[in-house]
Amino acid sequence: MFITSLLKVKRQSKRTEYLRRIRRLMASQDDARRRRVMYNERLYQQWSVENDIYCVPIDDREEQRLLDQHNVVQTYLELVGFRQPLGGGFVVPPIQQAPRRILDCGYGQGSWAIGIAEEFPDSEVVGIDIWHSDIDDMPDNLEFDSWNLNDSFRDMQDSEGTYKRGTFDLINSRFLAPGIHERRWPTYIRELVRLLRRGGWLQVVEWAYLFQSMSGNIDRMPYCQRWNDSYRTALQGKRDPRIGSRIKRLMQDEGLVGVDCKTYSVPIGGWYPDARMQQVGLLNRTIFGEALESLAMWPFTQELEGQTKQTVENLAVGVRQEMDNPSNQVYMHLYVAYGQKR
């Protein structure tokens, strides 16, 4: 018995020392994650670009783009009738009661997290992102964590048990294709399902980063074609810019039920005949006019031979001109998926 007790003490001691090392490492990473680096006149999170995690700017221009993106998607989903009785436009699946705990993965500027926290003031809302944005006037029922979503939630040393199995009633994941590694997606969805309570819902929203033409003019849009091909090539083997088309199958593979995935052709530019949808297209033109550089500057200049800041900017000018030609009727697919845990 003495030997057994001694072995237990040694194991506990090793476990305690392991946890201390992890906490020290996470503390040093938290400090490192606050550092920024200037590259081609844009600010990036230094830790992210050095570790090939999220190679997109974190400056004021990008923050405004993320805010506009949230607004245009919320507006678009309401215009196409994707509004549930509960959730005020923030919830995609047909939930029957207010969620007790909600997780927002990749909260960005916090627009969705703040909105859902205000919609459900009695719910606990947690937002998680690689870059911890400074957000003022947060609701009292909202808190933010910093974490690389390419790493397992199981590795988080969380004394309050925030990320234990069966913790959340609703999980939101939006626009993470530029950050989640291609091979991480199956385990990422699996872990989100593990975090759900029975009866809880997972909702995922992603763009397919491919400019298309409703009028069939894509063969006469060389700049859009070049951007499409370059973006795919620069991310090859690292990211899946069209992960949205696989989300439904990934959800089904993890045993979710009632899985649905709708694909929408969201206009870019003011060519759509309906006045309200035309406003969506004009704002979307602003969003993707910015995204041409913010999404592409780092991967193009780092991964593609001969690409410089000037060549990326010149390509963006050409794409914007094609966007502004109403005869091209430029659009991009938006995937909206959800499923429920048994």
C-alpha positions as CSV (number, residue, x, y, z in Angstrom):
1,M,0.0,0.0,0.0
2,F,2.9,2.3,0.8
3,I,4.5,1.7,-2.6
4,T,1.1,2.3,-4.3
5,S,0.6,5.6,-2.4
6,L,4.1,6.7,-3.3
7,L,3.5,5.9,-7.0
8,K,0.3,8.0,-6.9
9,V,2.2,10.9,-5.3
10,K,4.9,10.7,-7.9
11,R,2.3,10.7,-10.7
12,Q,0.5,13.6,-9.2
13,S,3.7,15.5,-8.8
14,K,4.6,14.9,-12.5
15,R,1.1,15.9,-13.5
16,T,1.4,19.1,-11.4
17,E,4.8,20.0,-12.9
18,Y,3.4,19.3,-16.4
19,L,0.5,21.7,-15.8
20,R,2.9,24.3,-14.5
21,R,5.0,24.1,-17.6
22,I,1.9,24.3,-19.8
23,R,0.7,27.4,-17.9
24,R,4.1,29.0,-18.2
25,L,4.2,28.3,-21.9
26,M,0.6,29.6,-22.4
27,A,1.5,32.8,-20.5
28,S,4.6,33.4,-22.7
29,Q,2.5,32.7,-25.8
30,D,-0.2,35.2,-24.6
31,D,2.5,37.8,-24.4
32,A,3.9,36.8,-27.8
33,R,0.4,36.9,-29.3
34,R,0.1,40.6,-28.5
35,R,3.0,41.6,-30.7
36,R,2.5,43.0,-34.2
37,V,4.7,43.2,-37.2
38,M,4.4,45.5,-40.3
39,Y,4.6,43.8,-43.7
40,N,3.9,45.6,-46.9
41,E,2.4,48.5,-45.0
42,R,-0.1,46.2,-43.2
43,L,-0.1,45.1,-39.5
44,Y,-0.1,41.4,-38.8
45,Q,0.0,39.3,-35.6
46,Q,3.6,38.4,-35.4
47,W,3.0,35.0,-33.7
48,S,0.4,34.0,-36.3
49,V,2.6,34.7,-39.4
50,E,5.7,33.2,-37.9
51,N,3.7,30.0,-37.2
52,D,1.6,30.1,-40.4
53,I,-1.7,30.3,-38.5
54,Y,-3.6,33.4,-39.6
55,C,-1.8,35.4,-42.2
56,V,-4.3,38.2,-42.6
57,P,-3.9,41.7,-41.3
58,I,-5.2,42.8,-37.9
59,D,-5.2,46.6,-38.6
60,D,-8.0,49.1,-38.7
61,R,-8.8,48.5,-42.3
62,E,-9.3,44.8,-41.7
63,E,-11.3,45.4,-38.6
64,Q,-13.7,47.5,-40.6
65,R,-13.9,44.9,-43.3
66,L,-14.9,42.2,-40.7
67,L,-17.5,44.5,-39.3
68,D,-19.0,45.2,-42.7
69,Q,-18.8,41.5,-43.5
70,H,-20.8,40.6,-40.4
71,N,-23.5,43.3,-41.3
72,V,-23.8,42.2,-44.9
73,V,-24.2,38.5,-44.1
74,Q,-26.8,39.2,-41.4
75,T,-28.7,41.4,-43.8
76,Y,-28.5,38.9,-46.6
77,L,-29.7,36.0,-44.5
78,E,-32.7,38.0,-43.4
79,L,-33.5,39.0,-47.0
80,V,-33.5,35.3,-48.1
81,G,-35.8,34.4,-45.1
82,F,-33.1,32.7,-43.0
83,R,-34.4,34.1,-39.7
84,Q,-35.5,31.8,-36.9
85,P,-38.2,32.8,-34.3
86,L,-35.5,32.7,-31.6
87,G,-32.1,34.4,-32.1
88,G,-32.8,37.7,-33.8
89,G,-31.1,36.7,-37.0
90,F,-28.0,35.5,-35.2
91,V,-29.1,31.9,-35.0
92,V,-29.3,29.6,-38.1
93,P,-30.8,26.4,-36.8
94,P,-34.4,26.1,-35.5
95,I,-33.7,26.2,-31.7
96,Q,-36.7,25.8,-29.4
97,Q,-35.4,27.6,-26.3
98,A,-32.8,30.1,-25.3
99,P,-29.3,28.5,-25.1
100,R,-27.7,28.4,-21.6
101,R,-24.1,28.5,-22.9
102,I,-22.9,29.7,-26.3
103,L,-19.5,29.5,-28.0
104,D,-18.3,31.7,-30.8
105,C,-15.2,30.4,-32.7
106,G,-13.2,33.1,-34.4
107,Y,-15.0,36.1,-33.0
108,G,-13.0,38.7,-34.8
109,Q,-14.4,42.1,-33.9
110,G,-17.0,40.5,-31.6
111,S,-20.0,41.5,-33.7
112,W,-21.8,38.1,-33.6
113,A,-20.7,37.4,-30.0
114,I,-22.0,40.8,-28.7
115,G,-25.2,40.5,-30.7
116,I,-26.0,37.0,-29.4
117,A,-25.1,38.0,-25.8
118,E,-27.5,41.0,-26.1
119,E,-30.2,38.8,-27.7
120,F,-29.9,36.2,-24.8
121,P,-29.0,38.3,-21.8
122,D,-29.4,35.2,-19.4
123,S,-27.0,33.1,-21.5
124,E,-23.3,32.7,-20.9
125,V,-21.4,33.6,-24.1
126,V,-17.7,32.8,-24.8
127,G,-15.8,34.0,-27.8
128,I,-12.5,32.5,-28.8
129,D,-9.9,33.8,-31.3
130,I,-6.2,33.8,-32.1
131,W,-6.0,37.6,-31.8
132,H,-7.5,39.1,-28.7
133,S,-9.2,42.3,-29.9
134,D,-9.8,45.2,-27.5
135,I,-13.5,45.6,-27.4
136,D,-15.3,48.2,-25.3
137,D,-18.8,48.1,-23.8
138,M,-19.0,44.3,-23.7
139,P,-22.2,42.7,-22.3
140,D,-21.8,41.3,-18.8
141,N,-22.6,37.8,-20.0
142,L,-19.8,37.7,-22.5
143,E,-16.2,36.8,-22.1
144,F,-13.3,36.3,-24.6
145,D,-10.5,33.8,-24.7
146,S,-7.3,33.6,-26.9
147,W,-6.6,30.3,-28.5
148,N,-5.3,28.9,-31.8
149,L,-8.2,26.9,-33.2
150,N,-5.8,24.7,-35.1
151,D,-4.8,23.3,-31.6
152,S,-7.0,20.9,-29.7
153,F,-9.4,22.2,-27.2
154,R,-8.2,19.4,-25.0
155,D,-4.9,21.2,-24.6
156,M,-6.5,24.2,-23.0
157,Q,-5.7,24.4,-19.3
158,D,-9.0,25.7,-18.1
159,S,-9.6,25.7,-14.4
160,E,-13.3,26.6,-14.8
161,G,-14.1,23.7,-17.2
162,T,-15.3,26.0,-19.9
163,Y,-14.3,23.6,-22.7
164,K,-15.3,20.3,-21.2
165,R,-17.4,17.8,-23.1
166,G,-21.1,18.6,-23.3
167,T,-20.7,22.2,-22.3
168,F,-22.5,24.3,-24.9
169,D,-26.0,24.5,-26.3
170,L,-25.0,26.5,-29.4
171,I,-21.7,26.8,-31.2
172,N,-21.0,29.3,-34.0
173,S,-18.1,29.1,-36.4
174,R,-17.8,31.7,-39.1
175,F,-15.3,32.6,-41.9
176,L,-12.4,30.5,-40.6
177,A,-11.2,29.1,-44.0
178,P,-8.2,31.6,-44.1
179,G,-7.0,30.4,-40.7
180,I,-7.9,26.7,-40.1
181,H,-5.4,24.3,-41.6
182,E,-6.8,22.0,-44.3
183,R,-6.1,18.8,-42.4
184,R,-7.5,20.3,-39.1
185,W,-11.1,20.6,-40.3
186,P,-12.3,17.0,-39.5
187,T,-10.9,17.1,-36.0
188,Y,-12.0,20.7,-35.5
189,I,-15.7,19.8,-36.3
190,R,-15.3,16.6,-34.2
191,E,-14.2,18.6,-31.2
192,L,-17.0,21.2,-31.6
193,V,-19.5,18.3,-31.6
194,R,-17.8,17.0,-28.4
195,L,-18.3,20.3,-26.7
196,L,-22.0,20.3,-27.5
197,R,-24.6,19.1,-25.0
198,R,-27.1,16.6,-26.3
199,G,-29.7,18.5,-28.2
200,G,-27.2,21.3,-28.8
201,W,-26.6,22.9,-32.2
202,L,-23.6,23.7,-34.4
203,Q,-23.8,26.3,-37.1
204,V,-21.0,27.0,-39.6
205,V,-20.9,29.8,-42.2
206,E,-18.1,30.0,-44.8
207,W,-17.5,31.8,-48.1
208,A,-16.2,29.9,-51.1
209,Y,-13.3,32.1,-52.1
210,L,-14.0,31.9,-55.9
211,F,-15.3,34.9,-57.9
212,Q,-18.0,33.7,-60.3
213,S,-20.2,35.3,-63.0
214,M,-24.0,35.0,-63.0
215,S,-24.1,36.1,-66.6
216,G,-21.5,33.5,-67.7
217,N,-18.8,36.1,-68.4
218,I,-16.1,34.4,-66.3
219,D,-14.0,33.6,-69.4
220,R,-13.9,37.3,-70.2
221,M,-12.8,38.2,-66.6
222,P,-9.1,37.5,-66.7
223,Y,-8.3,39.3,-63.4
224,C,-10.9,37.4,-61.4
225,Q,-9.7,34.2,-62.9
226,R,-6.1,35.0,-62.1
227,W,-7.0,35.9,-58.5
228,N,-9.0,32.7,-58.1
229,D,-6.2,30.5,-59.4
230,S,-3.4,32.4,-57.5
231,Y,-5.3,32.2,-54.2
232,R,-5.9,28.4,-54.6
233,T,-2.3,27.8,-55.6
234,A,-0.8,29.9,-52.7
235,L,-2.9,28.0,-50.1
236,Q,-2.5,24.6,-51.7
237,G,-1.8,21.9,-49.0
238,K,-2.3,24.5,-46.2
239,R,-5.8,25.9,-46.4
240,D,-9.0,24.9,-48.1
241,P,-10.6,28.2,-49.4
242,R,-13.7,26.3,-50.4
243,I,-14.2,24.2,-47.2
244,G,-17.9,25.3,-47.2
245,S,-18.7,22.6,-49.8
246,R,-17.4,19.9,-47.4
247,I,-19.0,21.1,-44.1
248,K,-22.2,19.1,-44.5
249,R,-20.4,15.8,-44.9
250,L,-18.0,16.6,-42.0
251,M,-21.0,17.3,-39.7
252,Q,-22.7,14.1,-40.8
253,D,-19.6,12.1,-40.3
254,E,-19.6,13.2,-36.7
255,G,-23.1,12.0,-36.1
256,L,-25.0,15.2,-36.1
257,V,-28.7,14.9,-37.1
258,G,-31.0,17.2,-39.0
259,V,-27.9,18.5,-40.9
260,D,-28.7,21.0,-43.6
261,C,-26.4,23.2,-45.8
262,K,-27.7,25.9,-48.0
263,T,-25.6,27.5,-50.7
264,Y,-26.3,31.1,-51.6
265,S,-25.0,33.2,-54.5
266,V,-24.3,36.5,-52.9
267,P,-23.9,39.4,-55.4
268,I,-20.8,41.6,-55.5
269,G,-21.6,45.0,-56.9
270,G,-24.8,46.9,-57.7
271,W,-26.0,44.7,-60.6
272,Y,-28.9,42.9,-58.8
273,P,-32.3,44.2,-59.9
274,D,-33.9,44.1,-56.4
275,A,-33.1,47.4,-54.5
276,R,-32.5,45.7,-51.1
277,M,-30.3,43.0,-52.6
278,Q,-28.5,45.7,-54.6
279,Q,-27.5,47.4,-51.4
280,V,-26.1,44.0,-50.2
281,G,-24.1,43.8,-53.4
282,L,-22.7,47.3,-53.1
283,L,-21.5,46.6,-49.5
284,N,-20.2,43.3,-50.6
285,R,-18.2,45.1,-53.3
286,T,-16.5,47.1,-50.5
287,I,-15.8,44.0,-48.5
288,F,-14.3,42.0,-51.2
289,G,-12.6,45.0,-52.7
290,E,-10.6,45.1,-49.5
291,A,-10.3,41.3,-49.2
292,L,-8.5,41.1,-52.5
293,E,-5.4,42.5,-50.8
294,S,-6.0,41.6,-47.1
295,L,-6.5,37.9,-47.9
296,A,-3.8,37.7,-50.6
297,M,-0.9,39.9,-49.7
298,W,0.9,37.5,-47.4
299,P,0.3,34.2,-49.2
300,F,0.8,35.6,-52.7
301,T,4.1,37.3,-51.9
302,Q,5.4,34.5,-49.7
303,E,4.3,31.5,-51.8
304,L,4.1,32.6,-55.4
305,E,7.2,33.4,-57.5
306,G,7.5,36.9,-58.7
307,Q,4.7,38.3,-56.6
308,T,5.3,41.6,-54.9
309,K,3.2,44.2,-53.1
310,Q,2.8,46.1,-56.4
311,T,1.7,43.0,-58.4
312,V,-0.9,42.1,-55.8
313,E,-2.2,45.7,-55.8
314,N,-2.3,45.8,-59.6
315,L,-4.2,42.5,-59.7
316,A,-6.7,43.9,-57.2
317,V,-7.3,46.9,-59.3
318,G,-8.2,44.7,-62.3
319,V,-10.5,42.5,-60.2
320,R,-12.3,45.6,-58.9
321,Q,-12.9,46.9,-62.4
322,E,-14.5,43.6,-63.4
323,M,-16.6,43.7,-60.2
324,D,-17.8,47.1,-61.2
325,N,-18.9,46.0,-64.7
326,P,-22.6,45.2,-64.2
327,S,-22.7,42.9,-67.2
328,N,-20.3,40.5,-65.4
329,Q,-22.8,40.0,-62.5
330,V,-20.1,38.9,-60.1
331,Y,-21.0,36.8,-57.1
332,M,-19.6,34.5,-54.5
333,H,-21.1,31.4,-52.9
334,L,-21.9,31.5,-49.2
335,Y,-22.4,28.2,-47.3
336,V,-24.7,28.1,-44.3
337,A,-24.8,24.8,-42.5
338,Y,-26.2,23.5,-39.2
339,G,-26.8,20.2,-37.3
340,Q,-27.9,18.9,-34.0
341,K,-26.2,16.6,-31.5
342,R,-28.2,13.5,-30.6
